[in-house]
Amino acid sequence: MPPAGGCRTAPAGRLDRHRLAVTWTAVAAPWGYALTRVLWALDVPVGVPQAFLDHLNAANPGSRTRILELVLAGFAAGGALLTAGLTRPWSEVFPRWVPGLAGRPVPRALPVGFAGLVAFELTAFGVSLLPGAVAFYAGDRVVAGYRMGLLYPLPSFAILVWGIALGLAAVAFARRRRPPCRACGTPPGPMNEPEPMPEPGPAPGLSRPRPRGGSPGARATARPPGAG
């Protein structure tokens, strides 16, 4: 039983049990955005007509369009790498190559606050893009005078999924990094999940009923009536 003060460590919930799934979803989602930008930088018309890419290149002379697309893709790839860090030891202890902080514990507020802020901004941006993506699939596929392909809204959905999954991953990380309960010392997170109930068995002192007719050996050795 918990002490008189009460245990403030809540049992593990569904998010605690699936924290790796939501974290790796947040790692994978930005690649839908990054790969699209890389292909556009390589002049591969994914989700757009070639004339649209030609218009972008003409509006930005030289290699400006390619550089911009690669920079945006780099931001998305870097975000995926940092998100993967929520599953790595260096999200809890500073690695040895960090001068002055090597081996020290990472404050929980640092990764949680950074991931939470980015998740909020990504989710808000993704929600703002959602009406346009819905209208696109409803039939309005002409954007800026160009008829786009079915994959054109892919970056919009990738940003929204990324923001939601990153927010859930940040909450799961914060719950896992909570200090133990001061009242009873119970560790937080999945380790505090209640143990499964044992399967019911026969009541103590009761034996299973024997089949009618006794054991097979007894039936085999029984003598017929009247045998002398």
Helices and strands as residue ranges (DSSP letters): H 14-17, H 19-28, H 30-41, H 50-59, H 64-84, G 85-87, G 89-91, H 109-137, E 142-143, E 146-147, H 154-176, G 189-192, H 216-221
